[in-house]
Amino acid sequence: DERSSSSEEWVLRQIKENDPDTTILDCIHITHLTDEELEELGRDIANNTHLKHVYLWEGAFNDRKASFLCRGLTRSASITIMHFNENGLSVAGVRSMVPFL
């Protein structure tokens, strides 16, 4: 709905801007993001120095989207917890995360 969409956009902007109060990215629905936007989100997460927990679960993404997200997300000094549960990722999807791990 419109309210959750604007809330989602706000969180993504806070991550991009490295807002010190935004320490959790929780179950955001990123299925509508393009491949390029996912790669940019990965870079934004990688460059954010305050984000501690990333929860993308319950169908938030698939193998293809994981691949693009992790093209940008190659490092992070702040993330301590990542949950990608219940996305149905295959071995290929998990392998796409290797640069980050």
Salt bridges, closest charged atoms under 4 A:
GLU8 OE2 - HIS32 NE2 3.14
ASP35 OD2 - ARG64 NH2 2.24
GLU39 OE2 - ARG43 NH1 3.64
GLU40 OE2 - LYS16 NZ 2.43
ASP44 OD2 - LYS16 NZ 3.21
